[in-house]
Amino acid sequence: MFATIVCAIGRGSRQRMLQLVETARAQLAPNGSLHLIHAVEGLSLSAAPDDWAVDVMAAAESRLSEALRSTNTPALIRVRAGNPSQVIIAIAKEIAADLVVIASHRDDVLDRVFGSVVDHVVQRAPCSVLVLRTTR
């Protein structure tokens, strides 16, 4: 059991998101804290985001909130703009996470050239990483 868990939610299906939340919850110690995070790529990291960026971030937060309500899972939600692997690692360090829960996906050619988010997180996370594999 882990006291502080980061559960990284990507752009996958609702079913996949619920699997991640359930997997993270199963690893959580009593009175532990669960942090659902989502990184939004392609947004300006400026101090004053435009209306579109604010709407995108709010929509992501709303999607995560609804998933938590449907599973009756208490968690903190963090939506940030930036590179997903960097956001995941930064938040894991900020909150001194004991575990990161993340989902893999099918490799594509860009993953083979640049590496996947999961690869980067596994290599650089300050804690253990549980990878929920895709079914093929």
N, C-alpha and C positions, 0 to 999 in steps of 0.2 A: 504494500500500500504506500502511496505517495502523498505527501502533505500539500504540495503545490504543483498543479499540472497546467501546462499550456496545451490547448487543443487547437491545432491549426486547421482552419476551414478554408478550403479552396473554392474553385468555381464549379465543382461537381454537382451531382444531383442531390436532391433533398434526401433521398434514401441514403446516399453515401455520407452526407452530413450527420444524419441521425445515427448511423453506425459509428462514426467518429465520437460523437457525444456519448453514446452508450459505452463504448470502449474506454473512454477517458473516465467516465463515472465509475466504472467497475474497478479502476485502478486507484481511485481516490480514497484516502484514509478518512475515517469519521472526523468531521469538523475541518476537513481539508478545503483548499480553495481551488476552484476550477476557473480557468481563464480561456474563453473562446476568442480566438483572434483571426482576423482576416486582413490580408494586405491587398490594397488596390493599386495595381500597376498603372503607369501612364498618367498619373495625376501630378500636377505641379506641387512641389514641396514648399512653395512660398508661404510666407506668413499670412497672406490673405488669399485663400483659395476662392475661385470663382463659384458662381451659383451651381454650375454643372457638377463641379467637384464635390460641393457640399451635398448635392442631391445623390450622387453616386455613393458617397460614404454613408449617408442616412439610409439609403436603400439596403446596403449591406448590413448595417446594424439592425435594421428592422427584420431582415431575413433571419439573422442569428437569434434575435429576441423571440421570434415566433417559434423557431425550432426548440428553444429552451422551454417555452411555455408548453409545447406539445409533449415534451418528455418530462415535464415537472422537475427540471434540473436547475438548481441555483448555480449561477456562474456570473462572472464579470465579463463584459464584452468589450473588446478593444478592436477598433477598425483604424488602420493607419495606411497612409499612402507610402509606397516604396516597393523596393525589391522584396518579394515574399521571403526568401531565405534570410535576408538581412533583418527584416522586421521580426520574424520568428525568433531568431537568435538574440536580437536586442531585447525583446520583451522577456524571453527566458532569463536573460542576465539581470534585467531590471527587477524582476520579482523573485529572483533566486529560485527558479523552478527546479523541481526534482525530476520531472519527466516532461517530455514533449511527445504528444500523440499527433501523428501526421499520416496522411494517406498517400500511397504511391499511385502512379497511373501508368498507362502503357507508354513505353518509350517512343519518342519520335526522333527524327534525324537531328533536331536541335539539341535534344538531351544528350545524344551521343557526342556532339561537338562541344557543347558548353557545360554539360552536366545538368542534372535535374535539381529542383528545389530540395527534394528529399536527400539527394547525395550531399548537397551543400550543408543541410541541417545536420545530417548524421556526422559529417566530418567536423563541424564547428560548434555544435551545441555544447553548452556548459554542463549538461546533465545527460541522463539516459534518454534514448529516443525509441519510442514504440512505433513501428511502421505497420499500418494496416494495409495489407497488400490488396491489389486489384484481383478480381476473379477473371480468369481468361476464358 
